[in-house]
Amino acid sequence: MTRRSRMDIIIDILQAANSGASKTKIVYQANLNFNLARQYLDLLREQGLIEVNPAGSSIYKTTAQGRRYLEKASDLKLFSNEGQSDH
């Protein structure tokens, strides 16, 4: 079993939160533990890639900037995987 890269984890979180998700849903969809999820969610909030519903319901949602990051990171990952299959 290989370890996921930091980018893979961020992609998984942003995808899970794309249409809004609780921390529990993100933990399960991104296959993380709660402590690691909290660290990543804090980081992604600081970077403006994810936001918390201001109504206080603890629903996380990927921002427009986060969706752009997700699109570019997914493209980059796809491109790098294509390069690996050539060897």
C-alpha positions in Angstrom: 0.0 0.0 0.0 1.5 3.4 -1.0 1.2 6.5 0.9 -0.8 9.3 -0.6 0.9 12.6 -1.4 -0.1 15.8 0.2 -1.6 16.9 -3.1 -3.7 13.7 -3.2 -5.1 14.4 0.2 -5.9 18.0 -0.7 -7.6 16.8 -3.9 -9.7 14.3 -1.9 -10.8 16.9 0.7 -11.7 19.5 -1.9 -13.7 17.0 -3.9 -15.5 15.8 -0.8 -16.4 19.5 0.1 -17.2 20.6 -3.4 -21.0 20.7 -2.8 -20.7 21.1 1.0 -19.8 18.5 3.6 -19.5 18.1 7.3 -16.1 17.2 8.8 -17.3 13.7 9.4 -18.3 13.3 5.7 -14.9 14.7 4.7 -13.1 12.3 7.0 -14.8 9.3 5.5 -14.7 10.4 1.8 -11.1 11.5 2.0 -10.1 8.5 4.2 -8.5 10.5 7.0 -8.6 10.5 10.7 -10.2 13.5 12.5 -6.9 14.9 13.7 -5.4 14.9 10.2 -8.6 16.2 8.7 -8.6 19.2 11.1 -5.0 20.0 10.2 -5.7 20.0 6.5 -9.0 21.8 6.9 -7.3 24.6 8.9 -4.6 24.8 6.2 -7.1 24.9 3.3 -9.1 27.6 5.1 -6.0 29.7 5.6 -5.2 29.4 1.9 -8.7 30.3 0.9 -9.4 27.0 -0.8 -12.2 26.0 1.6 -14.7 27.9 3.7 -17.0 27.1 6.6 -20.7 27.9 6.4 -21.0 31.3 8.2 -24.3 30.2 9.8 -22.3 28.1 12.2 -23.4 24.7 10.9 -19.8 23.4 10.4 -20.4 22.6 6.8 -17.2 23.0 4.7 -17.4 24.0 1.1 -14.8 24.3 -1.6 -14.4 28.0 -2.7 -14.0 29.2 -6.3 -10.3 29.4 -5.7 -10.4 25.8 -4.3 -12.2 24.6 -7.4 -9.5 26.2 -9.6 -6.8 24.5 -7.5 -8.7 21.2 -7.7 -8.9 21.4 -11.5 -5.3 22.3 -12.0 -4.1 19.7 -9.5 -6.2 17.0 -11.1 -4.8 17.9 -14.5 -1.2 17.9 -13.2 -1.8 14.5 -11.5 -3.2 13.1 -14.7 -0.3 14.5 -16.7 2.3 13.1 -14.3 0.6 9.6 -14.3 0.7 9.6 -18.1 4.4 10.2 -17.9 5.0 7.3 -15.6 3.3 4.8 -17.9 5.8 5.6 -20.6 8.7 4.1 -18.7 
